[in-house]
């Protein structure tokens, strides 16, 4: 993975290794910029998605829902 704008020429035997902008590794997204922004956004989306059932449950108070959030 290169952090510069120029592509690298990496070879394994006769095969050239493709340079990508991002890839998944151990459940996270690794970007060529070294930024964690996308990883944080994905995890927030997952957490908020799991809370969707809590928001719909009408027997719980708004205060409890906000505390969970």
C-alpha positions in Angstrom: 0.0 0.0 0.0 1.4 3.3 -1.0 0.5 6.7 0.5 1.9 8.7 -2.4 -0.1 9.5 -5.5 2.3 7.6 -7.8 1.5 3.9 -8.3 4.0 1.3 -7.1 5.3 -1.5 -9.4 5.3 -4.5 -7.1 5.8 -8.0 -8.5 5.5 -11.5 -7.2 7.3 -13.7 -9.7 5.8 -12.7 -13.1 2.6 -11.3 -11.6 2.1 -7.6 -10.8 0.3 -6.9 -7.5 -2.6 -4.5 -7.9 -2.5 -1.2 -5.9 -5.9 -0.4 -4.4 -7.3 2.7 -2.6 -8.8 0.6 0.3 -9.2 -3.0 1.4 -10.8 -5.0 4.2 -8.5 -6.5 6.8 -9.6 -8.2 10.0 -13.1 -6.7 9.8 -11.8 -3.1 9.2 -11.2 -1.0 6.1 -7.7 0.1 5.5 -7.2 3.1 3.3 -4.1 4.2 1.4 -4.3 7.6 3.2 -4.0 6.0 6.6 -7.3 7.6 7.7 -9.7 5.8 10.0 -12.7 8.0 9.0 -14.4 5.3 7.0 -13.9 2.7 9.7 -15.4 5.0 12.3 -18.4 5.8 10.1 -19.1 2.1 9.4 -19.0 1.2 13.1 -21.3 4.1 14.0 -23.7 3.0 11.3 -23.7 -0.6 12.7 -24.2 0.6 16.3 -27.1 3.0 15.3 -28.6 0.2 13.2 -28.7 -2.0 16.3 -30.5 0.7 18.3 -33.3 0.9 15.7 -35.3 -1.7 17.6 -34.9 0.3 20.8 -36.2 3.5 19.2 -39.3 1.7 17.9 -40.1 0.2 21.3 -42.8 2.5 22.7 -42.9 1.3 26.3 -39.4 2.7 27.1 -39.0 6.4 28.0 -37.2 8.9 25.9 -34.7 9.5 28.7 -33.8 5.8 28.7 -33.4 5.7 24.9 -31.2 8.8 25.0 -29.1 7.3 27.7 -28.5 4.2 25.6 -27.6 6.4 22.7 
